[in-house]
Amino acid sequence: MTETIPPAQSSSLRRLVPRIFSRSARRDDVEQLLRTVRTHHPKGDLSIIERAYSVAERAHSGQARQSGEPYITHPLAVAQILADLGLGPRAIAAALLHDTVEDTEYSLETLTAEFGDEVAMLVDGVTKLDKVKYGESAQAETVRKMIVAMSRDIRVLLIKLADRLHNARTWGFVPPEKARKKATETLEIYAPLAHRLGIQAIKSELEDLSFAVLQPKLYAEIDSLVKQRTPQREQYVQNVIDAVDSDLRELRIRGRVMGRPKQLYSVYQKMVVRGREFDDIYDLIGIRILVGSVRDCYAVLGAIHARWTPLPGRFKDYIATPKFNLYQSLHTTVIGPGGRTVEIQIRTHEMHQQAEYGVAAHWKYKERMNGGKTDSKSVDTDMAWLAHISDWQAETADPGEFLDSLRFEIGAKEVYVFTPKGRVIGLPAGATPVDFAYAVHTEVGHRTMGAKVNGRLVPLESELKSGDVVEVFTSKNPDAGPSQDWLGFVRSTRARNKIRGWFTKERREEAIEQGKESIARAMRRQNLPLQRLMSQDSFSEVAHLLRYEDVSALYAAVGEGHVSTQSVIEKVTALVAANDTTTGPIDLPPVGRSRAPRGGDSGILVRGAPDILVKLAKCCTPVPGDQIVGFVTRGSGVSVHRADCTNVKSLMEDPERLIDVEWAPTTKSVFLVQIQVEALDRSGLLSDVTRVLSEHHVNILSATVSTTNDRLALSRFVFEMGDIVHLDRVLNAVRRIDAVYDVYRVTSS
C-alpha cells in the first residue's frame, strides 16, 4: 500500500506549492520522445529507443508510482528530459531501462545481450548510484562508486540528474519527511553537480523544487512577492528590449533579445547570502542577447555601452576566459532608462546551448560528429575538473569527512592556485592562505603560522587570485592550533568546520567553565536562589531536553554561545517550580522593560472554593477556550495550566492536589497572550508589526526579536487581552504585513 501525505497537509502543500504535485501526460509521449531525438540526431538509430520502451513497459507492467500513475511514466519522463538536452539514442534507451535491473526481473545479462555493452554500462552505473546513501553516516565506498561511475561515463550522472528531476516534480505524493530528506540531498549533492556540469536548466529547477519542499511558506511568500511586481517589471523590460532591438537593426546584426526569468531560490539566496532587500533584488533587470558570432557579441557590447553608462568593475569577459564548466558569455551592468540598473548578457546561440545544457551539449556535438559513437575521454579533456576526479578518493578514509570533501569539491570554485610543486588547488572566490592550508591537509591548516604568495610574505587574511603560487609555513610546536580570528575571514566550509571542530575538542573544558560562570552570574543578577537551583537535578533534565548528553555538554554549549544563558535559566526555573511542592512556583523576573499586567480577575471558577487565590501559569498562558487543569500549590493558591502544558505531566504524579476548574470570564478579566511572528527579514519590519498591534489596541508587555543566518526574522510578543475573540483579528492583521509568512499563538515556553 502506498503511503501518502495526510489529507490536510497535502491540501495545504497543493495550495502553496502546486509544482510538486505534477503528473506526467501520457498523450503520444513515445512519439513526442522520438520527434525530439530526431530533431537533435536526424541520422540516429531510433529503433533502439522503440525496443527499449517496449522492454521497459513490459518489465514495469503492473507497477505504479506513489502518484497513482503507471510506473512507465517515470522512465519515459526521464528519457524526455534527456532528449530535450540533446542526448543520443543510446543514452535515451538507457534512461528508459534505468530502473528495470533494480526493480524488475529483467537482468543485466539479458539487457547486455539485447542492447549491447554501452547501454548496459550506463544502466549498471545508474543502478549503483541508486544505492548511494547520503548523510553523515554514509560509507566512503558507496560514494566512491558514484565517483567511479562519473569518471567512466558522465552520461551516467546525466541520467541520474534527470531521474532526480522527475522525482522532484512529484515529491508532493511521497511522505513529507522522505520528501524533505530528498530535497536536502538534492540541494547538497545533485544541484551543485548540475552546476558543475553547466546544466543550468536542471540546476535551477532542482533548486526551486527543493526550496519549495524545505521552506513551503517562504517559497509561497517570495512567489507572491514576485507575482505582485511582475506587470510593472515586464513593461520596463520591454522598453529596454525595444531599445536594444533598435541598436541591432542599426548594426545590421540578426539577434534575439529577451528578459531573463527570475528563479525563486536564487532570489532567496541573494537575500540570505548577500543580505539584500527583496525590492533591490527584484528591481535588478536582466536582459539576454543572442547573436550569430563572437564578433557580433563585441559589436553589440560596444553599442550597449554607447547607449547607456556601464558600471565600473561590472564587466566580465567569459568568452575570452570561460568558466570552469565551459560557460561563455559577456556580462555587463549599465544604468538603464530611469536610472535603474540593468544586467546584460551577450552570447552566441551555441554559447547559450552550452550555458543551458552544459556537458550535455558536448555529448550532442560529439555524437553527431562521430556518427552516433561516443568517447567519454573527449568530454573529460574539455572539462578539466573531471580529470582530477580521482583525487577526491585520496582525501580521507573517514566517510563523513569524505562526503564533506565531496560537497566542497563540487561547489562552484572560481579561484585556482598552485602548490610549490605545481599541484592545482580549487578554492572559493575570496579564499585565503588559511583556506589553502586546510585544502592541502587538516594538520597543515591547524599549524599554519605564515604564508608566501608568489614568493612574497603576505598576511594570512590576504585574498588569493587564480594563478597564485602559495606556500604556507607551519609551526613545529605539537600544541599549535588555529586562531579563532581565522573564522572571520576563511571562505571554505571545510576550513570553517575544521577550525570550529578544533575549538570544540581542545577548548571544551574552558567552555564548560565559561558556561557555568555565565549561568551563575545571570542568576545572581536576577536575584534567583542560586544554591537551590544549582543543587537540584534540573540542569540534567534541561540538558536532556535540549538533546545534550550531560550537564557538562550543556555548560559547554552555553560557553561557546550555542545556547543562550537566559534560555537555560528559564527552563531550569520552570522545572523547579513544577517539581518543588514545598514553596510553589518560582517567578522569573521579566527581562527588559516588561510591565506586570494590570489588575483584573483571573476568569477562573474553582469548584467548591470560589474565593481561593488563582494564578494563570506563565509557562503556557491559558486563555478562555483552552482545556485547563488546576493544581493546588503551597501558599500560592491554585495554579491553572493548559491541559497539554509540558509541566502537567509532572503535576499528575500528585493527583491529590489536582482540583476542578472552569472558565468564568467577566468584563474585568485580563489574560496574557504570547504570539510568534515569522517573516523574511527587511528594514522597517519591527515597526510595521508594532504599529499594527497598536492600531488594534494591544498592550505589549514584552517583546523579543531575533534574526537567523537565513534572513528569517522571529519575533515574540507578550500582551494583555480581555476578549479572546479579538486575538483572531490581531493575527489576521499581522499576517497581512508584507514579508510576514506566518503568525501564531505560542502555548508553551
N, C-alpha and C positions, 0 to 999 in steps of 0.2 A: 504494500500500500504506500502510495506516495505521500510524503509529509509536506505540508504546505504552511504558509503563514496564517496565523489566526485571522478570521474574517475582519475584525475591527482594525487590526494593524494593516492588513492587506489593503483595505479600503482607504486608509489614511495615506499609505505609500502610493497607491494608484493616483490619488489626488495630487500629492507632492511631486512624485517622480514617475510619470506615466511611461518614460522611456525604458524602464527595466521590466516592463510587462509586455514587451512586444512579442508577437508571434510571427512565424515565417509564413509567407503567402505561397501556396503550392501551385498556383496557376502557371502552367507551362514553364516550370522552373528549370527543367533539364534543357529545354530548347533555348531559354534565355542564357543559361550557362554556356552552351555550345556557341551561341552567337557572339558572346563576349570573348571567348577564347579565339574564335575565328577572326575577330577584329584585330587582335594583337598578333596572332600567328596564322596568317592566311594559308600557309603551306603545312601547317601542323597536322599530325595524325590524330584526328578526333575520335577514331574508333576505340582507342584505349579508354577514353572518358566514358563512352557509352557502355563498354564492357564493365568498367569499374562501378558505374552506377547500378547496373543490373545485379552484380555480385553483392554490393552493399545493401541494396533494397531487399534482396532475398535473405541475407545474413541477419539483418536487423528486423525482419518480419515479426510482428507481434510485440516488439519493444516500443515503449512510449517514454517521452520526456516528462519532466515534472509539470510542464505547462499543459500536458494532455495531448500534445501533438505526436504523430508517428515519429519514431526516432530518426528515420531517414532524413527528416527536415534539417537536422543538425549538420551532418556531413555535407549535405547539399548547400547549406548556407555558408559553411566554411569554404567550400570549393568556390562559391560565387565571390567571396571576399578576395580570395587569391587570384581569381580570374580578373577581377577589377584592377588588381595590382599589376596584371600583365604577365603572370607566371605561365609556363608552358604546360602542354598536355600531361606530361608525366607527373609533375607536381600536383596538378589538379586531380589526376587519378589517385595519387597517394592521399590527398585530402579527403576524397570520397571514401577511401578504405581505412582511414586512420584509426577508427575505433573497432574495426572488425576483429583484429587479432586479440585485443584485450577483452572485448565484451561479448564475443560470439564464439561459435565452434570453429570458425574459419581459421586455419593455421597459417603461420608464417611460411611454412614449406610449400603449402598449396598456393599461397599468394605469389611466392617466388617463381613457381613453375608457370603460373598463368600470366604474370605481368612483368617478370624479369627482375634482375638484381637491383636496378636503380630504384624502382618503385618500392620494392621490398625493404631496401635500406632506409628509405625515407619513413615508411610506416613503422619499422622497428625502432628508429630513432625517436619518433613521436611517442611510441608506447613506453619507452624508457623514461622520457620526460614526464609522462603522466604519473610515474611512480616517485618523482621527486617531491619531497615534503619540505616546505619552507618553515622557518621558525628557529628559535634559539636552540632547539633540541635536534635540529637536522643533522644527519650524518654526513660527513665530508664526502664519503664515497658516492652517495646518491647525487650530490650537487656536481661532483666531478663527471658523472655520466652526462649531465647537461653540457658541461664544457667540452667533453669529447665529441658529443653529437654535433655541437655547433661547429667545431673545428673540422669535422669530417665533411659536413654539407650544411651550409647556412639555411637551406630551404627547410630543414627540419624545424628550425626555430620559427620560420615564417608560417609554417602550418600550425605550430603551437600558438603563435600570436593570434592567428585568425580563429582558431578554436576557442581561445580565451575571450576574444571579442564577441563572438556569437553567444557564448555562455553568459557574458556580462549583460547582454541585451535582455536576457531572461532571468536575471537574478531575483526579480520580483516573485518568481514562482518557487523559490527554494527557501528553507528555513532562514529567518533573519540572522541568526548567529553564524551560520555557514556562509551566508552572503557577505557579512562583514569581514569574515576571515579571508575569503577570496578577494574582496576588494582591497584589503590591506596588502595582501600578497601581490596583487596586480600593481599597486602604486609603488611597491618597493622593488619588484623584480621585472615584471613584464613591460610596464610603461617606459622605464629607463632603457630597457633593451630595445624597444621600438625606436626610441630616440637615438640610441647608439647606431641602429641600422638606418637611420634617416627617414623612417616611415612615419611622417607627421600625421597622415590620415588616421592610422591606427592608434598612435600615441595619444592624440587629442581625445578621441572617443573613449579610449580606455580610462583616461584621467577623469573625464566628465562623469562616466558611469560609476567609477569607484567613488568619486566625490559625492554623487547622488546617494549611494548606499551608506557611506560612512557618516555623512552630515546632511540628511534629507531636508531638515528645516533651513539650514544655511543655503543649501542648493536652491530651494524654492524661493528664499528671500532674494538672493542675487539674481535669479532668473526673473523675478518680479521687477526688481530694480532695472534690469536691462530692458525689459519689455516696455516699462514706463517711458524710457528715454529714447527708444528706437525711432519713432517718427521724426523727431527733430534732428537726430543724428543722421538719418538716411537722407534728409533733404540737404544737409550740409555736405555729406559725402558726394551726393550727385553733383553739386555745384563744383566741387574740386575735380571730379571726373570729367565734367564738361570742359573745364579749363585745360586739363591735360590732353584731352582729345583734340582740342584746338591746336595745341603745340605739335602734336603728332602729325596733323594734317599739314601744318606749315613746313615741317621737316620732311614730308612725304614718306613717313615711316608707317608701315602697317603694324598695328599693335592692338592689344586688348587691355582695357583699364577697368579695374573692379575694386570694390571695397573688401577689406579683409574681415572675415567673420570673427566674432568675439567668442572665445572659449571660456565657459563659466569657471572652470578650475583655474585657468590662467589668471582671471580677474581676482579670484580668491587668493591665489599665491602672491600676487603683487600687493594685495592689501596686507598679507601676513609678513612676507619676506622683506618687501621694500617699505612697509609702513605707509602706504599711500591711501588717500581717501578714495572712496568709490567714484565720486564725481571727477576727480583728477584722472583716474584710470579710464573711465568711460568716455571722457571728453577727448581723449587722445585718439585722433582719427588715423586709421591705417588704410593705405592705398597700395595696390599691387599692379605693376605694369609689365605685361608680357610682350616681347618683341621677337623679331626673327633672327637676329645675330648679335654677337658680342659688341660689334661696332655700333649697332643701334642702341645698345644699353647705355654706352657712354655718351652718345649723342643726346639721348633723352635726359640723361642726368644733367648735361650742360643746359638744356632748355629749362629744366625744373629750377635749377639754381639761378638762372637768369630771370625767371618769373618771380620766385619767392626767395627770401633771405634764408640761407641754411644756418642751422645752429652749430656753433663751433664744437668740434670734438665728437660730433654725432654721425660722421660719415665713415662707413666701413666698406672696404672693397673685398668681398668674399669671392669675387671672380678670379682675381689675381692670386689670392691666398685662400683656398677653400677650407671649410671647417673639417674637423676630424671625420665626420660622416659624409664627406664629399659634397656638402651643401655649398651652392654657389649663388650669389646674388649681390647687387649693390644696395646698400642701406643708406638712407639719408633722412634727416629730420629738418623740416623747414617751418617757418612762420607763415601759415596759410592765410586765407581770407578771414578778416575779422580778428586777426591776431591770434588765432588758435593754432596749436601745434599739430602738425601733420607728419606722420611717419610714412615713408615711401620706400617700397622695394621694387627694384627693376631687375628683370632676369629674362632669359630666353625661354621659349616653350620647353626645350629639353631640360633646362635647369629647373623649371617648375615641376616637371615629371620627377626629376631626381629629388627635389625637396619634399614632394608629397609621398613618393613611393620608395625612395632610398635605394637600398640594395636590391629590392625587387625590380626596379627599373634597369639595373645592371643585368639581372638574370634575363629579362626580356630581350635586351640587346644581345647578350652572349648567345642565347638560344637561337635567335633569328640569324645571327652571323654564322653560327656553326651548324645550321640545318637541323635544329632541334636537339643537338647534343650539347651537354653542359660540361663545364670544367670548374669545379669549386675553387681550385687554386687561383684561377684568373680573377675571381672576385676577391680572394684573400689578399692578393697583391695590390688591389685597388684600395682596400680598407686596411690600413696598417695595423689598426688595433687588433684585428683578428690574428695577425701574425704573432702577436705576443700573448695570445690567449692561454697558452700552456703555462705561462709564468704564474697564473693565478693558483695553479695546483701546488706550486712550490712554496706558497706563502706560509702555510701552517697546517699541522695535522689536526688542530682543535676545530671541531665542527662549527661552534658558534663564531669563533674568530675568523674562520674561513668564509662563512656566509657574510660576515661583516665586510671582509675584504672584497668579496664579490660585489656587494652593493656599492662599495667605494669605487671599484674598477669600472662598473657600468654607468656610473654617474657621468654627467656631461663635463668632461675635462677640457679646459681651454688653455692650459699652460703646460708646456713640455720642457723639462730641464734635464741636464745630464749630470751623472756622477763623474768624478775624475777619471774613471775607467771607461767612460763612454756609454754607460747604460742609461736608457731613456726612462725617466720617471714622469708619469702624468699626474697633475695636481689641479685642484680647482682654481679658478681665477682669483687673484689676490693672495695666493698661498705664500708662506714664508719659509725660511730655512728650517724652522721647527717642524712644519708640515712635511718638508722633505725628509728630515731625520726620521720621523715616525714612519714614513712610507718605506724607508730603507729597512728599518728594524725597530721594534719596540724599545729594546735596550739602548740602541743608539739615540733614540729620542729622549729617553729618561736622563741620559748622561750628557746631553748636549750642553756645551758651555760657550761656544762661539761658532762663527761661520765665515767662510770666504765665498764670494760670488765673483766669478771671472778673475780670480786671483787677488781680489781686494777684500780686506776685512769690512764686514757690514754688521749693523745691529740685527739681532735675531728677529725683530718685527718688520724687517725690510720686505717689500713685495717682490716676488720673483717674476721674471718675464721669460717668455718662450726663448729657448736657445741658451739660457744661462748655464754655466758650469758651476755646480755647487759642491762645496766641501765643508763638512762640519767637524768641529773639534769636540772630543768627548773627555769627560773627567775620569781620572783613574781611581777616584775615591769610591770604594764599594757602597758607601751610603749616599752617594749623589742621587738627586732626584729632580723632577721638574719644578718649575716655579708656578705658583698659582696665577701670576700675572700673564702667563702664556695663554690662558683661556680667553684673554681679552683680544688676542689678535690671530690665533690659529684659525684656519678656514676649513680644514678637512674634518669630517665627522670622526674618522679614525683617530686623528691626533687628539681631538677633544675628549673622546671616550677613554683613551689610554691615560691621559692626564688625570681625568676625574677618577678613573679606576685606581691610580696610584695613591691619590689622596684618601680615597675611601679605605684602602687597605693599610697604608702606612700611618695614617693620622687618625685612626679610629678612636684610640684611647683619648687623644686630645679632644676630639669632637664630643666624646661621651662626657668629659669633664665640663666642657663649654656648655653642653646641653643641660646638665644638672644645675650648673650655676645660673644659667639663664632662667630656668623654671623657678628656682628658689628666689631669685631676685625679683621676678614678676609677682610671685606670691606675697613677698614682703611688701611690695609697693601697693598691692591691693588689700593689705591687712587681712589676709586669709590665714587660717590656723595651719601653719607650716608643718609642725610636728604631727598633728592629727592626720593631715592628708598624706604626708610622705611616708608615714609608718604603716599605712594600710596596703592592701593588695590591689588597690585601684589602678596603679600605674601598670601592673601586669595585665589587667583586663583591658586597659586602653591600648597597650601595645598590641595585644591580640586583636582588638577591634580594628586597629589601623594596619593589621597584617605585618607586624614586625615580630621577629622570632622571640625576642625577650625585651626586658626593660632597657638593657644596655643599647640595643639596636634603636629603641625609641629615643633615648637620650642622644645618641649619635646623630639621628635624623634631625633632631632639634638643633644640635650644634652645627650641622652642615647646612642648615637653612631649608631642608626639605619639608619640614613641618613647622608651623608657627607655634610659638610658646603659648599664646593665648588660646589656640585651639585645644592643646593638650590640657591646659588648666580647666577650661570649660567642661571637657569630657570627664576629667577626674572628679570635679566638684559635683557633677550630675550623678555620677555613680555612687559617691559617698552619701549624697543626700537620699538616694533611693535605697541604699543598703543599711544606713545607720538609723536604727529605730529608737535611739535614746534622745536625740536632740532635734530631730526634724530636719527639714531641708536646709541646705546652705545656699544663701543667695549670693551669687557672683556679682560684685559691683559692676555697674554698666561702664562700658568703655566710651570715652569721648564725652560729648555733651548731651547724652540722652537724659531725658527727664522722667520722673515717675509719673504713672498715669494719674489723671485727675480722679477725684473722689467719685464713687458710684457703687451700687451694689453689684454682687457677682453674677446675678441672674441664675443662681442655682438654688434649688429647693432640696434640703436634706430630709429624707423621710424620718419622722419621729423626733427630729431635733431642729425645728425651724429657726432657732436663734443662734445656732452654732456658727463660729467663725469659718468662712470658706475662702480658700485661695485657689485661683486657676493656675495650674502648673505652667511655669515658663518654658519647660522643656518641649512642650507640644502645643501650647497656646490654643486650647479648645474654644470653639465658638458654637452658638446655637445651631443645631442640626447635626453636630458630631455625636457619635456614641461615646459616652463618658463613664468613668469609673471613679468612685470616691474612696479615699484612703485616710483613716484617722491617724494623724501624726501626734507626737508627744509635745504638747504645749503650743501647737500652731494650728489647731482646729483640723478641718478637713481639706486635704489637697485633692483637687479634681484633675484627672488626666484623661486624654483621649484613650479609647479602648485599645487602639493599635499603637500606643506610645511604647517606645523601646524599654522604658522603665517599668511598665506594668507587669512584665513577666516576673521581675524580682519581687514586686509587691504581692503577687499571687501566692508567694510562699508563706505569707502570714494572713490566711483568709479571715481570721477573727477580726482584723482591723479594717476589712472592706465594709463599705456602707453604701446603701442605695441612694443615688442622687438622680435628679432630673432637671431639665431646663425649665426655668420660670422667669424669663427676661422681662424687665419693666422698662419704662421710658428712661430711667436713670442708669440702666445697666451699660457698662462700658467694657469692651473686650479688646484684647491685644491680638493683632493680626500681623503675620510675617509673610512677605511675598518676595519672590526672586524674579529678577528681570534679566533675561539673556538676550544679548544683542551683538551685532557687528560693531566693533569699536569705531567711533568717529568723534570729531570735535563737536562739543555742544550737546552730547548725548545726555549727560547727567542733568544739565539744566533743563532740557526738554522733559525728562521724566519727572523731576521735582515740580516743574511748572504744572504738568497735567495733574499730579497728585494734589497740589494746592488748589487748582481750579475745582477739584471735586471735594474740597473742604476736608482733606485728610490731614490729621495732626501727626506729623512724623516725629517719632521719639528717638530713633537711631537709624543710621544707615552705614553700610559697609560696601565699598566698591573695589573691585579688583579687575585687572586686565591680564589675560593669559598670553603666552607667546604666540598663540594662533590668532591674535587680534580679536578675541572674544571678550566682551565686557560683561561681567557678572556682578549684579548689584542686589543687595538685600535691604529691605526697608521694614522697620517695625513701627506700627502706628496704631492709634486707638480707633475703634469703630463701635458705634452704638447699634445701628441697624445693619445686620449682616448681609441683607439683600443688596445693600449698597456696594458690597465687595465686587460683585459681577460687573457692575457698571464701571468701577475703577479699573479692573483687569482688562476689560474690553477697550477702554480709553488708552491705557498704556500700550496695549498690543498694536494699536493703530499708529504708534510713533514710528517714524522712518528708521529702518535698520533693526528694530526690535523684532525678533523672530519667536520669542516665547516668554510668557509671564505666567506665574502660577503661585498659589499659596503654599508656603512651606509649613509642614506639620510636625517636623522633628528637628532637634538641634543638630 
